[in-house]
Amino acid sequence: MKYQTCLGHRVRAALPLLMVLALAACALPQVTRRPAQTDYRLRVPRIAQSAPGLAALTLRVMPVRAAPGLEGVDMLYSPTPLQLMPYRDSRWLVPPAEMIDSALRGALARQAWVAAVEGGDAPGSVDASLRCRLDSLEHDVYARRVELGLRCQIYAGAGQELRSAWSFEASRQVAVQDAAHYAQATQDLLDQALAGLLRQTARTLERAPGAKR
């Protein structure tokens, strides 16, 4: 009986300490696991632009520039007309201007009237050059649409004179306000933009003095 009484005293003495430890554990900050980062990319569109008046040309695509604020990999959305914010757990795989550059060069390389596509600003003998700038790319949550703005200049001839200026500014409605639908709408707009740019490039070069036929 003395042993049991002693043990009972020890248990009762330990109870306050156990309660303190339990309360301390409850007070510890809960560790929350952030959602995994999702990366999105833009693909080369499958476009075939006919140009029967042109022989195979060598073209240069100068690096696509980006307007201020579009140089990074953030997927930007505007919750109100005056705000522009990045998605927390979604981003572009590389900056959009780089993906548009690759898509443009890839689309040109698939055309029967293009013999070769070069990149960069390095001097060299080419039949024509394209210089483009990404002016806008955002998910307008307020208006439930994705917007894309792109401007390009087409140069041709021995002196690479400016032959044509082309611009694209369009939007596409999205049924769901999330990054996945934003990325798909951007791809659809890019397909539309590059189809127009290829058409403009072919027509410009067909009219250019000394065009290969």
Secondary structure by P-SEA (a helix, b strand, c coil): caaaaaaaaaaaaaaaaaaaaaaaaaacbbbbbcccbbbbbccccbbbbbcccccbbbbbbcccccccccccccbbbbcccccccccccbbbcccaaaaaaaaaaaaaaacccccccccccccccccbbbbbbbccccccccccbbbbbbbbbbbbcccccccbbbbbbbbbbbccccaaaaaaaaaaaaaaaaaaaaaaaaaaaaacccccc
